Amino acid sequence: LVRPDKLVEIQVTAAQLSPAGPVVTSDAAAAVGPYNQGIVTRNGMLFISGCIGLEPSTGEFAGATIESQTKQVLRNLDAILRA
């Protein structure tokens, strides 16, 4: 949902002890295009970018409102952080 009068920007940075590489989970919406859900670096930093309000089970937007899609973005971020 794109509305010029509304802007929601969320930035999350987390540290996780694991080997470097992509983060993949079926509990969050799949990355669209040649991207990853997240990348963890060798020093444990986790980078997540471009997370949108898609339902992981359907690949469709989570409702027609900015509120419902923002809630889904937060659920997707939570799933990626837990992966």
C-alpha positions as CSV (number, residue, x, y, z in Angstrom):
1,L,0.0,0.0,0.0
2,V,1.6,3.3,-1.1
3,R,0.1,6.5,0.2
4,P,2.0,9.8,-0.3
5,D,0.6,11.2,3.0
6,K,1.9,8.2,5.1
7,L,5.4,7.1,5.6
8,V,6.5,4.2,7.9
9,E,10.2,3.5,8.2
10,I,11.5,0.9,10.5
11,Q,15.2,0.2,11.0
12,V,16.4,-2.8,13.0
13,T,20.0,-3.7,13.9
14,A,20.7,-6.8,15.9
15,A,23.7,-8.9,16.8
16,Q,23.6,-12.7,16.5
17,L,26.4,-15.2,16.9
18,S,26.5,-17.4,13.9
19,P,28.5,-17.9,10.7
20,A,28.3,-15.2,8.0
21,G,25.8,-15.6,5.2
22,P,22.1,-15.2,4.3
23,V,19.2,-15.7,6.7
24,V,16.3,-17.7,5.4
25,T,13.1,-18.6,7.1
26,S,9.6,-19.7,5.9
27,D,8.1,-17.9,8.8
28,A,8.6,-14.5,7.0
29,A,7.7,-13.4,3.5
30,A,10.2,-14.5,1.0
31,A,12.6,-12.0,-0.5
32,V,11.3,-10.6,-3.8
33,G,13.8,-10.7,-6.6
34,P,17.5,-11.6,-6.1
35,Y,17.6,-10.6,-2.5
36,N,17.8,-12.2,0.9
37,Q,15.6,-11.9,4.0
38,G,18.7,-10.9,6.0
39,I,22.4,-11.1,6.0
40,V,24.5,-11.9,9.0
41,T,28.2,-10.9,9.0
42,R,31.1,-12.7,10.5
43,N,31.1,-10.4,13.5
44,G,27.4,-11.2,14.2
45,M,25.7,-8.1,12.8
46,L,22.4,-8.9,11.2
47,F,21.2,-6.7,8.3
48,I,17.5,-6.7,7.2
49,S,16.3,-4.4,4.4
50,G,13.2,-4.0,2.3
51,C,10.9,-6.0,4.5
52,I,7.3,-5.5,3.3
53,G,3.9,-6.5,4.5
54,L,3.5,-9.8,2.6
55,E,1.9,-12.8,4.3
56,P,4.5,-15.7,4.2
57,S,1.8,-18.3,3.5
58,T,0.2,-16.6,0.6
59,G,2.7,-14.1,-0.8
60,E,-0.1,-11.5,-0.8
61,F,-0.3,-8.2,1.0
62,A,-1.7,-8.4,4.6
63,G,-4.8,-6.4,4.0
64,A,-5.5,-3.1,2.3
65,T,-4.6,-0.7,5.1
66,I,-1.2,0.7,6.2
67,E,-1.9,-0.6,9.7
68,S,-2.4,-4.2,8.7
69,Q,0.6,-4.2,6.4
70,T,2.8,-2.5,9.1
71,K,1.8,-5.2,11.6
72,Q,2.8,-7.9,9.1
73,V,6.1,-6.2,8.5
74,L,6.8,-6.4,12.2
75,R,5.8,-10.1,12.3
76,N,8.1,-10.7,9.3
77,L,11.0,-8.8,11.0
78,D,10.4,-10.9,14.2
79,A,10.6,-14.1,12.3
80,I,13.8,-13.1,10.5
81,L,15.4,-12.0,13.8
82,R,14.5,-15.4,15.3
83,A,15.8,-17.5,12.4
